[in-house]
Amino acid sequence: MATIQYKVMIKRVKATKIGDVFEVKISDTEKKYMQYVVSDLTQLNSDVVRVFSKIYLIHEEPLLEDIVSGDVQFYVHCATKLGLKMKCWSLYGNIHEVGDYSNVIFRCSEDFANPQVKVSKDWYIWHINGSFIDVGKLPPKYYQSYIGVICSPPSVLKYVRTGIYQGVYPQYN
């Protein structure tokens, strides 16, 4: 019996680097941008991107300087290289200006992904590359902090398109 051999072509994607700006198609006529700003050693050395609020028409080609000076909608942890490989976004360019993220605070709950817990009293927060701080019941001053779970590229894509975090996550009050 003959053996059939298949050649698999694996397309290599270059490593992403801090400052990379990615174009994210959000509809047939619109797109947004996000930028890889830092690796967060606190959260498994994952890439942190800032997603910009402004929506552009699909044919527009804004300057990198204009993109990164725009308002930030949210920050999220993800795997930028995997997102390129999965074609969730495409590389637009690179710019050294990554903004000031020193005051960005992430939150996470030990009850993450447990649909039976509606309101968590087991929260912790952290600054990028800082230590986890156990806060128990989330104080109101952290209600606007960003969800710190590492999101898959398809989840990030949905988050960028809708502005709504897609995972099962408990409330804080």
C-alpha positions as CSV (number, residue, x, y, z in Angstrom):
1,M,0.0,0.0,0.0
2,A,1.4,3.4,-1.0
3,T,1.9,6.1,1.6
4,I,0.7,9.6,0.7
5,Q,2.9,12.4,1.9
6,Y,1.8,16.0,2.3
7,K,3.9,19.0,2.4
8,V,2.7,21.6,4.8
9,M,3.7,25.1,4.2
10,I,3.9,27.0,7.4
11,K,4.0,30.7,6.9
12,R,6.3,32.4,9.4
13,V,5.2,35.6,10.9
14,K,7.9,38.0,12.1
15,A,8.0,38.7,15.7
16,T,6.1,41.8,16.8
17,K,7.8,44.6,18.7
18,I,6.9,47.4,21.0
19,G,5.6,50.3,19.0
20,D,3.9,48.2,16.3
21,V,0.6,49.6,15.2
22,F,-2.0,47.2,13.9
23,E,-5.0,47.9,11.7
24,V,-8.2,46.1,12.8
25,K,-11.0,45.8,10.3
26,I,-14.3,46.3,12.2
27,S,-16.7,46.2,9.3
28,D,-16.6,46.2,5.5
29,T,-16.3,50.0,5.5
30,E,-14.5,50.8,8.8
31,K,-11.3,50.0,10.8
32,K,-9.6,50.9,14.0
33,Y,-6.0,50.8,15.2
34,M,-4.2,49.4,18.2
35,Q,-0.6,49.5,19.3
36,Y,1.7,47.1,21.2
37,V,3.0,49.3,24.0
38,V,4.7,46.9,26.5
39,S,5.1,43.4,27.7
40,D,3.6,42.8,31.2
41,L,5.8,40.5,33.3
42,T,3.1,40.4,35.9
43,Q,0.7,38.7,33.5
44,L,2.9,36.0,31.9
45,N,5.0,38.5,30.0
46,S,2.0,39.0,27.6
47,D,1.8,41.8,25.1
48,V,-0.3,44.8,26.2
49,V,-2.0,46.8,23.5
50,R,-3.8,50.1,23.6
51,V,-6.9,50.3,21.4
52,F,-7.7,53.7,20.0
53,S,-11.3,55.0,20.0
54,K,-11.3,56.6,16.5
55,I,-13.0,54.8,13.7
56,Y,-11.5,55.3,10.2
57,L,-13.0,54.6,6.8
58,I,-11.5,51.5,5.3
59,H,-9.7,53.5,2.5
60,E,-8.1,56.0,4.8
61,E,-4.4,55.8,5.5
62,P,-3.7,58.0,8.6
63,L,-0.3,59.0,9.7
64,L,1.1,56.9,12.6
65,E,1.6,60.1,14.6
66,D,-2.1,60.9,14.3
67,I,-3.2,57.4,15.3
68,V,-1.1,57.3,18.4
69,S,-2.1,60.7,19.6
70,G,-5.7,59.7,19.6
71,D,-7.9,58.8,22.6
72,V,-7.4,55.3,24.0
73,Q,-10.6,53.2,24.4
74,F,-9.0,50.4,26.4
75,Y,-5.9,48.4,27.1
76,V,-5.8,44.6,26.8
77,H,-3.4,41.7,27.1
78,C,-3.0,39.5,24.0
79,A,-0.6,37.7,21.7
80,T,0.0,40.2,18.9
81,K,2.0,37.8,16.8
82,L,-0.7,35.1,17.0
83,G,-3.3,37.8,16.0
84,L,-1.2,38.5,12.8
85,K,-1.0,34.8,12.0
86,M,-4.8,34.3,12.5
87,K,-5.4,37.4,10.4
88,C,-7.3,39.2,13.1
89,W,-5.3,42.3,12.4
90,S,-2.5,43.4,10.1
91,L,0.7,45.4,10.8
92,Y,0.4,49.0,9.8
93,G,3.7,50.4,11.0
94,N,5.9,51.1,14.0
95,I,6.4,54.2,16.0
96,H,8.4,54.8,19.2
97,E,5.7,56.9,20.8
98,V,3.8,54.4,23.1
99,G,2.2,56.8,25.5
100,D,2.3,56.9,29.3
101,Y,0.9,53.7,30.6
102,S,2.3,54.1,34.2
103,N,-1.2,54.8,35.6
104,V,-2.9,51.9,33.8
105,I,-4.4,49.5,36.3
106,F,-5.7,46.0,35.5
107,R,-8.1,44.0,37.6
108,C,-8.8,40.3,37.8
109,S,-10.9,38.1,39.9
110,E,-10.2,34.6,41.2
111,D,-13.7,33.9,40.1
112,F,-13.0,34.5,36.5
113,A,-14.8,32.2,34.1
114,N,-17.0,30.8,36.8
115,P,-20.6,31.5,35.6
116,Q,-22.0,30.6,39.0
117,V,-20.3,33.6,40.7
118,K,-22.3,36.7,39.8
119,V,-20.5,39.2,42.1
120,S,-16.9,38.5,43.2
121,K,-15.4,39.4,46.5
122,D,-12.0,38.1,45.5
123,W,-10.3,40.8,43.3
124,Y,-6.8,41.8,42.8
125,I,-5.3,44.7,40.8
126,W,-1.9,45.6,39.4
127,H,0.0,48.2,37.4
128,I,1.9,46.9,34.4
129,N,5.0,45.1,35.6
130,G,4.0,45.7,39.2
131,S,3.0,43.3,41.9
132,F,-0.5,41.8,42.4
133,I,-2.4,43.6,45.1
134,D,-5.3,41.6,46.7
135,V,-8.2,44.0,47.3
136,G,-11.0,41.5,48.1
137,K,-14.2,43.4,47.3
138,L,-13.3,45.7,44.5
139,P,-13.2,49.3,45.7
140,P,-15.1,51.8,43.5
141,K,-11.9,53.6,42.6
142,Y,-11.0,50.5,40.6
143,Y,-14.3,50.0,38.8
144,Q,-12.9,51.6,35.6
145,S,-9.7,49.6,35.6
146,Y,-9.1,47.3,32.7
147,I,-9.8,43.6,32.7
148,G,-6.4,41.9,33.0
149,V,-7.1,38.5,31.5
150,I,-4.9,37.5,28.5
151,C,-7.4,37.5,25.6
152,S,-7.3,35.3,22.5
153,P,-6.9,37.2,19.2
154,P,-10.6,36.5,18.2
155,S,-11.7,37.8,21.5
156,V,-9.6,40.9,21.1
157,L,-11.1,41.4,17.6
158,K,-14.7,41.2,19.1
159,Y,-13.7,43.5,21.9
160,V,-12.3,46.1,19.4
161,R,-15.4,45.8,17.2
162,T,-18.0,46.0,20.1
163,G,-16.1,47.7,23.0
164,I,-17.5,45.0,25.2
165,Y,-15.4,42.3,26.9
166,Q,-16.6,38.9,25.7
167,G,-15.6,36.5,28.5
168,V,-17.5,35.2,31.5
169,Y,-16.6,37.7,34.2
170,P,-18.2,38.4,37.6
171,Q,-19.5,41.8,38.5
172,Y,-17.9,43.8,41.3
173,N,-21.0,45.2,43.1
